[in-house]
């Protein structure tokens, strides 16, 4: 019996390596510290149905001498009474310092450190932020609130229009109605 030749087609996929992934493969989280915090409520905070938004931002510093990456994550929680003023009735903000140890900086870029901070930094600080908000709300004499888990959103896709790449609009709202900044 003759053997049939089977043709296999090799499809080469574009393998994108995001610079932030290169950083995340080399680090170990060593410390998380609360740097700054603040909370304010208005007398109206006890009344009405509320919605809330959470915004966050990051800063990153690299110290090759000590073999550390320092990521500062700043969070802002604002609660609003539905159908009322646009002024928040509860504001809670906090900044956390995350220290990562890294042995090898070869091939890593500032863009990679920034991408790392914007995803891993926020993801690693989120449980501390959730706990801080929950405890602060209760200490303010308000009904308990649990911040939802952090959801990693897909980055906006680019579509080609003519010769220009245009980013598709991506939903930036988190499942809890907050938005990323």
N, C-alpha and C positions, 0 to 999 in steps of 0.2 A: 504494500500500500504506500502510495506516495504521500509525503508530508506536505501539507499546505504551508506556504509561507504566509505568515501573519505580519502585516505591516502595522507597525505601531507609530503613531504620530506623537512626537514630543512637542508639547506646547510649553513654550517658555513664558513664564509669568514674570511680570515686572515685580521684582522683590524690593519693596521700599523698606529701608531701615530708617526708622525715625531716630534722630540723634538722642532724644530723651530715653529711648529704650536701651541704648548703649550705656547710659549712665545708670539706669535702674538695675542693670545686670551686675553692677560692680559695687553697690552700696549696701551698708547695713545701718539701720536706724539705731542710734545710740542714746538719744535723749529727746524728750519733749518737755518744753517749759512754757508756762503762761507768762507772757511778757507784759501785757497790758489788758485791762478790762474796764468796762463801764456799763451801767444800766440805768435807765430812766423810764418812769411810767407816769402817765397823766391820770387824774382822777377818773376819767372815762374808761380806763383800761378794764375795769370790772364789768362793763356793760356791753351788750350787743355781740353779735356774731362777728368773729374776726377772721381776717385773712392775713397771711404774712409772706414776706419775701426775705430771701437770704442772698446776700452778695458776698463775694470774696475776691481777694487778690493775693499775689505772692511777690516776694522779693527773694533773690538768691545771691549768696556770696560764696565764693570758692577760695579756700585757703590751702594751697598745695603744700605749704610747709608743714602744716599740722595734719594733712591728709583728711580734711573735713569739708563738707558742703553744709552750709547753713541756709535753711529755708525759713523765711518768716511768712506765715499765712495769716492774713487779716480777714476776719469774718464780721459781717454786719447783719443783724436780725432786726426787722421792722414789722410790727403788727399794726393793722389798720382796722377800724370798725367799718363793716360793709355799709354802703349807702350814706356814709358821713364824709367828713373832711378827708382830704388827702394827706393830712398830717398824721404821722404815726402816733399811736397811743402807748406803745412799748418799743423801746430801742435797747438792744443789747449788742455790744461789740466786744471783741476780744482778739488779741494777737498771740500766736503761738510761735515759738522758735523750735524748729526741728533740726537736730544735728545728726548728720550721716557721716559715717566713716567710709573712706574709699582708699584703696591701696594703689590703684593705677589710673593715671589721668591721660595716658596715651590715646590719641585719636579723639578725645572728647572736646566739644566746642561749647562756646557760651550759649549758642542756640539750644544745644542739647541739655545744658543745665537749666535753662529757662523752661523748656518743655517738661523736664523732669519735675521741676518745682510746681508747674501748673497742673500736673496730674498727680504724681505720687505725693507731693507735699500736701496737697489738699486732701487726698484720699487718706493719708496717714494721720492727719490732724483732725479729720471729721469726727471720729468717736469722742475725742476730747472736747470738741466743740459741742457736740450733742449733749454730753453729760453736763457741761458748763451751763448751757441754756436751760436744760431741764431743772437743774438745781437752783439756778438764779430765779426762774419763773416762780418756783415754789417759795423761795425766800422773799420774793416780792409780794407774797400773799395772794397770788393768782392761781387759777386752776392749773393743774399739771399739764404739761405739753411735751410730747416726744417729737423731736425733729426726725424726719424720715432718714433712711439710709442714703448714703451718697450714691448717686447713679452716674456712671460714666457714660457720657453721650458720645455718639459717633461724630467725628470731626466733619465740618461741612465739606461736601463733595464739590469738585470743580467740574463745570461743563464747558465745553469749547463752543464759543460763539464767534464765528468768523475766525480770526487769528488770535483773539484775546481769550484768556481763561477767566471765567467769571465764577465766583463762588455762589453755589446755590444757597438760598436762604435756608437755614437750619433752625429748627425749634430750639430755643435756648432755655426754655422754661424747664425747671426741674419738676418732678412729680408732685411736689408740695406747693406749687404755684410760685415759687421763688424764681429768681433768674440769676444767671451767671454774669459776672462782669468781667 
